Amino acid sequence: MRIVPDATVLIRAHNRSRGLARRLLHEILTGGHRLVLSNEMIAEVMRVLRYPHFQNLYGLSESDLLDYTQFLQSVADIVILDPQYRAPFLRDPNDTDVLQTAEHGEADILCTNDGDFFDEAVLSFCAARGIAVCTEKTLLEKIRTR
């Protein structure tokens, strides 16, 4: 499967994490699946991990962040995004990069816990392109039962 996890999943899947998101990333990479990302998504993850809240929570150094960036770039199929791409049905314009990555990366699954992606218009858009939308818990269960 070709899988796009959104930034919220990737933020919690960093190298020091031991939680659900990290286990999911490990299962994707060791289970013969393809991680599909864009440079814009990776940049968003790094930007958010630098926020004071996340620095206090995870304590990741600049070196840790660089290592995580390089790791994601080395294991993922990187999709080049079109800056003119629009998805007017998305409530949050920041979600456009994730949706475009899934569409242009020919993803089978877009993994997110963001309720906006479960809106009927988004689900219909994704379904028409063969992209299933699911939470990380659901995806992890699906991967482990294959």
C-alpha atoms as one frame of an Amber mdcrd trajectory, in Angstrom:
protein
   0.000   0.000   0.000   1.021   3.583  -0.631   0.357   5.536   2.563   0.325
   9.267   3.340   0.289   9.993   7.082  -0.581  13.601   7.803   1.678  15.947
   9.772  -0.015  15.238  13.108   0.887  11.563  12.773   4.460  12.321  11.676
   4.954  14.808  14.529   4.257  12.037  17.029   6.323   9.443  15.130   9.733
  11.076  15.692  12.782   9.030  16.669  12.311   9.370  20.428   8.641   8.437
  20.376   7.358   5.076  21.527   3.664   5.762  20.915   1.077   4.617  18.397
   2.280   6.928  15.618   5.852   5.614  15.884   4.631   2.011  15.838   2.545
   2.803  12.753   5.510   4.373  10.949   7.612   1.316  11.804   4.901  -1.055
  10.503   4.580   0.924   7.262   8.306   0.802   6.633   8.901  -2.820   7.648
   5.687  -4.206   6.202   6.467  -3.661   2.547   4.350  -0.520   2.257   5.425
   2.770   0.712   5.526   5.977   2.734   4.466   8.871   0.489   5.340  12.430
   1.519   6.120  15.836   0.085   8.874  18.219   1.100   6.144  20.647   2.196
   4.764  18.088   4.620   8.211  17.353   6.050   8.856  21.089   6.453   5.536
  21.446   8.308   6.487  18.642  10.692   9.839  20.251  11.440   8.253  23.687
  11.896   5.715  22.350  14.391   8.283  20.275  16.284  10.166  23.538  16.919
   7.178  25.121  18.690   7.918  25.700  22.396   5.090  23.342  23.408   6.593
  20.461  21.439  10.125  21.332  22.485   9.004  21.074  26.124   7.140  17.851
  25.392   9.775  16.040  23.316  13.026  17.963  23.873  14.262  17.379  20.343
  17.500  19.161  19.485  18.230  20.697  16.093  20.382  17.656  15.424  17.449
  15.358  16.270  15.214  17.361  13.926  17.760  17.210  11.122  18.148  13.458
  11.616  14.371  12.980  11.510  14.082  15.127   8.371  16.804  13.157   6.634
  15.262   9.899   7.752  11.831  10.809   6.361  13.344  11.973   3.075  15.374
   8.782   2.751  12.505   6.341   3.356   9.648   8.109   1.559   8.565   8.501
  -2.023   8.682  12.298  -2.313   5.906  13.918  -4.344   6.475  17.274  -6.037
   3.522  19.545  -5.317   1.877  22.063  -7.638   1.620  25.490  -5.961  -1.496
  26.208  -8.059  -3.388  23.182  -6.683  -6.664  24.106  -5.000  -9.148  22.125
  -2.938 -11.886  24.631  -2.090 -13.863  22.070  -0.094 -11.138  21.906   2.578
 -11.899  23.970   5.663  -8.222  24.363   6.554  -6.033  25.475   3.624  -3.021
  23.893   5.368  -4.564  20.492   4.625  -4.129  21.101   0.895  -0.534  19.815
   0.897  -1.605  16.553   2.519  -4.488  16.022   0.104  -2.365  16.895  -2.913
   0.401  14.564  -1.717  -2.109  11.726  -1.452  -3.626  12.452  -4.859  -0.419
  13.076  -6.813   1.411  10.327  -4.933  -1.311   7.851  -5.932  -1.805   6.884
  -2.316  -4.064   4.043  -1.307  -4.528   5.463   2.175  -4.456   8.904   3.749
  -3.924   8.416   7.477  -5.127  11.191   9.759  -6.922  11.901  12.995  -8.042
  15.307  11.653 -11.841  15.347  11.514 -11.789  17.683   8.511 -10.603  14.792
   6.342 -13.691  12.797   7.324 -16.010  15.449   5.889 -18.268  13.964   3.201
 -16.836  16.183   0.438 -13.273  15.143   1.251 -14.184  11.471   1.574 -15.973
  11.579  -1.793 -13.034  13.347  -3.439 -10.623  10.758  -2.068 -12.844   7.778
  -2.867 -13.141   8.917  -6.491  -9.339   8.704  -6.651  -9.063   5.353  -4.888
  -7.808   6.851  -1.619  -9.206   5.536   1.648  -9.108   7.876   4.652  -8.570
   6.317   8.060  -7.211   7.028  11.505  -3.810   5.787  12.606  -5.409   3.250
  14.965  -7.553   1.821  12.158  -4.597   1.731   9.769  -2.357  -0.018  12.278
  -5.032  -2.672  12.841  -5.467  -3.068   9.072  -1.734  -3.456   8.482  -1.323
  -5.976  11.291  -4.210  -8.178  10.101  -2.967  -8.462   6.511
